């Protein structure tokens, strides 16, 4: 790209890894894409939905591999069985998954932790939205997907990597009224993150096209 200055100057990139620190993604010009995992490709909406706020006894949940700089720190402070309401695991242990699956954990948690791995983005962000769990994004320098049109502060929490030791206090300091409003907003924006067998107005297919069009328009 460096050998073709005109191409570099006029190209709009659409990337899942919208990491400002790498100086590849340019905020305001490039498009940050949601990263999605479709567990049932023929029925992409199969597991959609979750419990209402009063039926979410777990404060925060995460289970996954320990790659990257953030996840080991998260496990160090909050992992194991130290806290009844903080369910933080490397991988979901078999003895735990037999009682409650990964998806059931997300559906029963107020906040679903979305720490970066090797890259700033994580499919857990969209998974949390699918299961109506407020995403907690822990990834410095991450430009959130579809942020050209969506106000992420209304339906998610962003925690700086340096604040991981204070994570529980940060979450507990959020008033219940505000949490309920955020969870309701998660339900409202959910339609914008759905892959449908055939694209439907305002779904993820259309949102990505809109973000590309809007950024290109701003560039002109």
N, C-alpha and C positions, 0 to 999 in steps of 0.2 A: 504493500500500500504506500510505503514511503517513497517508492520510485514513481508513483503516479499521484502527484499532488492534487491535480484537479479531481481525480476520483475520490481521494481521501476527503477533500473539501466538500464534495457534493453527495457523498454517500451517507445515508441514514442507516444505522445499524439497529437491529432488533435482537437483543441479547437477554438470556436468562441471568447471566452473571453481570449484573449492572453494578460493578464495583468501581467507585470513583478513585480509589487509591491506586488502581492499576493504570489509570490514565488512558484507557482504551474506550470506555464508555463516556460519552459527553452528555452531561445533564442538559435538558432543554432541547437537544437535537435528537439523540438516540432514544430508543424505546425499550423500556424494561419489561420483559415478558414474564408472566406467571409460570412457575414450574409445576407441572401437574403429574399425578400418578392416577391412572384410571384402573381400578381394581377389577372391574367387570366391563371390558370393552364393548360387548354387545348390549349391555345394559348400564351405561355410564352413570345413571342416576340412582342405581340400585340401593346404595347405602345412605342416601342423602337424609339429612335431618339429625336431630339430637334431642336430649332431654331439656325441659325448661329449667330456668335458673335454680329453682328450689330443689330440683332433683339432681344437683351437681355437687356431691359432697367433697370431691377432690379439688383442692385449690389450684394446683399446677401439675401438669403431666408431660413427661418426655421419655421416649424409649428409642434408642438408635445406636448406631456405631459411633465410636469415639474419635473419628478423624477430624483434623483441623485444630485450631488453637482454642476455640471457645468451649467445645463440648467437654473436654477433660476438666476444665475449670468449673463448669456447671456441676459435673459429677462430684468433684472434690468437695464442694460446699453443700450440695443438696442431695447427693446420691445415697443409696442404701435405704435402711429402714429407720433413719434418725427422726423423720418427721411424718406423722400420720397423714397429713394433708398434702404433702409434697411427694409425688410418685415419679422419681427420676431414676432411670435405669440405663445401663449400657444397651443391652437387648432385653426385651421383655422376658423375664425368666419363665420357664415352662410351668412351674408351680403357680405362678401368678396368672399366666394366660389361660390356664385351665379354668380358673374362676371368672376371669374377665379378660376378653380379647383386647387387642390394641384399639380397635374401633370403639368398643364399649368404654374403654378408658377415656377416649376423646369425647365421647358423647356424655360422659359423667363428670367431666372436668370443667371448672369455670374458665381456666386459662390453659391453652395448649402452647407449650414452649417451642419456639422455632429458631434454635441456634444455628448459625452457619456451620458448614462442614469445611470442605476444601474451598468451596465458593460461598459467596454471601447469600445466595438464594437457597430455598429449601422447599420441596413439595409439601412439607408439613403446613406451610402457610395456607395453601389452598385446601388441604385436608381439613384443617381446623375450621375453615369457613364452611366446608361441606357438612361438618358435624356440629355446626352452630356453637363452636367453642371460640372464645376470644383469643386471637393469636397474640403471642408475646414474641416479638422479633428481636433477636440478639445478634446483630451483625453491623458493626460500624461501617460507615461509608457505602451503605446499600441504598440505592434509589429504588423505592418500592414500585411494584408493577402497577401500571395503569394510573400512576399518580398524577397524570395530566388532568384526569377527570374525577378521581376518587380521593376523598379526604380520609386518609388512613387513621388519623387521630380519633375519628368518630367510631371506629370499630376494631381497633387494635391498640396494643401497647408496645412502644419501642423502648428497650432497655439497653443502655450503653454497656459495652463489654466490661468496663471497669466497675460497674455497679452490680455484677453478679453476686458478690457477697451480701448485698442488701436486697436481693430479689424478693424474698418473702415479705419483707417490710414494705417494699414498693407496692406489691400486689394487695397486701392487706390495707394499705392506706387509701385505696380506691373505694369510695363510698358505694354501698350496695346499689343505690339509685343510679349512679353512673355506670356501674357494671351492667345492670339490667338494660340500660339504654344502649350500651355498646353491643350487648348480645342481640338485642332487637335489630340493631343496625347491621350486624353480621347476617342476620336472616334476610334483611332488605337487599344487601349487596350480593348475596349468594348467587342470584341469577346471572350476574356479570362474570362469574367464574365457572360456569357450567359448559361442558362440551355436550352438545346434543347430537343424536344420530344424524339429524339434518339441522343446520344452523337455524336458530330462532332469534328474532330481534332482541338486541341488547345482551346476547350471550357472549361467551369468551371469544368466539370467532369474530364477531362484530366489534367487540371492544378493542381487540388487537388491531384490526383494520382502522378503527377510528383513531387510535393513538398514533399510528403511522401517518395517517392523513393529516392529523392535527399538527404533529411535529414538523411534517414537511411543509405545511402551510405557514407555520411560524418561521421556518427557515427562509422561505421565499420573501 
